[in-house]
Amino acid sequence: MAQYAVNAQFRHLHSTRAFTAMFFRQPNPLTDYTKVEPTLSFEKSEHKRINEQLKHVKEVVVPALHEHIKDRQQTDHQKYLKSHNIRADKYPLHSKVMIVNVNRNGKTEPRY
């Protein structure tokens, strides 16, 4: 039940549910399947339909998801850079810095 809830949750990154992104279909509803009789019907038309669906997924859905994820990551990164002060040069030229005293012998001696 918990795994179903996690997989059926909408994801920000690819704007779809994890189950849908993985299996390219909607998850089955939460119903009791113990009394349902399985039907085993393998017809050539069904194989053809499955192959067409897989071809569509490979050529259309996966590249679209890939592009959407790249765009989402780029916009998220731009938002992050806007809100966080990240400097490319940590120490500009001629700036004064302190060096840790590696020969420090006691607690009372200066650290720098």
C-alpha positions in Angstrom: 0.0 0.0 0.0 2.8 2.4 0.9 4.7 1.5 -2.3 1.6 2.2 -4.3 1.2 5.6 -2.7 4.8 6.5 -3.5 4.6 5.3 -7.1 1.3 7.0 -7.7 2.5 10.4 -6.4 3.1 13.3 -8.9 6.7 14.1 -9.4 8.0 17.6 -9.9 11.0 16.6 -12.0 9.2 14.9 -14.9 5.7 16.2 -14.3 4.2 12.8 -14.1 3.8 9.9 -11.7 6.7 7.5 -11.2 4.7 4.4 -12.2 3.5 6.1 -15.4 7.0 7.2 -16.3 8.4 3.7 -15.7 5.6 1.5 -17.3 3.9 4.0 -19.6 0.4 3.3 -18.3 -1.8 4.2 -15.4 -1.5 2.0 -12.2 -4.2 -0.5 -11.5 -6.9 0.6 -9.0 -6.7 -0.8 -5.5 -9.3 -3.6 -5.8 -9.4 -7.2 -4.6 -8.2 -9.4 -7.5 -8.4 -12.7 -5.6 -11.8 -13.7 -7.2 -11.0 -12.5 -10.7 -10.3 -15.3 -13.2 -7.2 -14.6 -15.4 -7.6 -14.5 -19.1 -4.8 -15.8 -21.2 -5.3 -14.6 -24.8 -2.2 -14.1 -27.0 -3.2 -13.1 -30.4 -1.0 -11.7 -33.2 -2.9 -8.5 -33.2 -2.1 -8.0 -29.5 1.6 -8.6 -30.2 1.4 -6.0 -33.0 -0.3 -3.5 -30.8 2.3 -4.0 -28.0 5.2 -3.6 -30.5 3.6 -0.4 -31.9 3.2 0.9 -28.3 6.8 0.2 -27.5 7.9 1.8 -30.7 5.9 4.9 -29.8 7.4 5.0 -26.3 10.9 4.6 -27.6 10.6 7.3 -30.3 8.2 9.8 -28.7 7.7 9.5 -25.0 11.2 8.8 -23.7 12.8 11.7 -25.7 10.0 14.0 -24.6 10.6 13.0 -20.9 14.3 13.5 -21.4 13.9 17.0 -22.8 11.4 17.9 -20.1 13.7 16.7 -17.3 16.7 18.7 -18.8 14.6 21.8 -19.0 13.3 21.4 -15.4 16.8 20.8 -14.1 18.0 23.9 -15.9 15.2 26.1 -14.5 15.7 24.7 -11.0 19.4 25.4 -11.2 18.8 29.0 -12.4 16.4 29.5 -9.4 19.0 28.1 -7.1 21.7 30.4 -8.4 19.4 33.4 -8.0 18.7 32.7 -4.4 22.1 31.6 -3.3 25.2 33.7 -3.2 27.8 31.5 -4.9 31.0 33.2 -5.9 33.1 31.9 -8.7 36.3 33.2 -7.3 36.6 32.3 -3.6 39.5 34.6 -2.9 40.0 37.6 -5.2 43.5 38.8 -5.9 45.3 40.6 -3.1 42.8 39.5 -0.5 44.0 38.9 3.1 43.4 35.4 4.3 44.4 33.6 7.5 46.4 30.4 7.5 45.8 27.7 10.2 48.7 27.2 12.5 49.7 23.6 12.0 52.4 23.8 14.7 49.9 24.6 17.4 50.8 22.8 20.6 48.2 23.8 23.1 44.7 25.1 23.5 45.8 28.5 24.6 48.0 29.2 21.5 46.3 31.0 18.6 44.7 28.9 15.8 45.8 31.2 13.0 
